[in-house]
């Protein structure tokens, strides 16, 4: 087993365990911490593919900024332990089979097109910061600008909501 | 035996060498951390017309060792009702992250003249293409150590400290990252060694540094924003609201005792060193000397000796008339060692040439560390609303303006 494969399985196991723990933990802070583990493990996987920039941004944006806000809000609200209830009927009869079906679909797709999945990991276009910014500011410049506009709208919406409560 | 040597000459040697380098760097940095506390106390004491530590060892030089032993032997109390896992995780997180950030800092351009079983010995642990981004991602995660410590302690004051710190660090991270963009635009790279290489001072001297920026555009606004945000990011005076003694007892680490408290302490001082190194690398030319190269400026190569030799002689002179016998033995010994290094650099020009780059970088780092202490000795703490106003209404707009202006200048200059 090559070292890369070993590291891949370690990180993959870490992210799956983190995701499971995110759902199963009772306390919101513990769930948030598990989510941070998932984010950092994903960044490690990106690094393994040679996408350095994406890995760093994954940690800065998701692991850092967004999750800090989550933790901050949980701390501020002083949220206590959750009560776990039984499955609702919709989840039991509708959700579980659908989840199984989706997993099966994804698994068969991956097994059938194993070659394409393996090649996706080797694409060099995501490797360097220069090539990413080239793509972002030439080919995908309109989607990129539109996305930033969308985020601006979200910020404005948050501001409006906050102001309305004050007055 | 042969198997070991062949292992070391191949890929295994790289891992062994890196492990040795990490161990050495940790040892040096932790020692420097310990003496940084001594230096801080002495300088603040001088500013306030006091003596500072002087009981343990000559001039209090063994005070850090005494403090370290005290941390080890104090009772390690855990308050009731804490979230055990998170409570124990927080100091580990703070310490590991701050120590990990040292891995990407380069200390000199040239590899050592000797080789380790055929492997080149560079003066850095790793030199990734995205060095600066790695540092920023580590700082981004650094918030958790403080925030989680405050939350897990199950106590009012630490919770307030943790809340304050997460709000403060999130706010100042923005302006810190934005203020560096100017440098990145000029250097066109995230790699720290490339950023230093572009500030090469052989022609214009210190004017080539990014803060003066004779080749592109002065980054003085970027530097001021970066340094102020970095002080806030490391929770130091005048931005030490998360641990404001007069309001919050000790803030987020109130409930931590013994070595767990020491871990927060070491983390704080290590991030001071990292920030100082980053300031020197990004804005003050890194290891570039402030003098241009050329025969007229050859004398500047003797500056390391010129500093070390008189300082060593002064330590000898001061040690001879010290009160205690222990001091009269130890201080002249230290002085002789320092003076001998200074003299050796004059005698062996090849070593002197090699030492130039690390010497300038370390001198700049030391200068910034002194600035940290200086600020602590002189500035009062900000109020919380002032802190937020400075971050959002002053530093962020200034650093964004800096990005726009620098981008314009770089664009104009890049046209053929």
Interface residues (C-beta under 8 A of the other chain):
Chain A: X27 X29 X30 X33 X36 X40 X43 X52 X53 X56 X57 X59 X60 X63 X64 X65 X68 X69 X71 X72 X75 X76 X128 X129
Chain B: X83 X85 X86 X89 X128 X129 X130 X133 X134 X136 X137 X139 X140 X141 X143 X144 X147 X148 X150 X151 X159 X162 X163 X166 X167 X169 X170 X173 X190
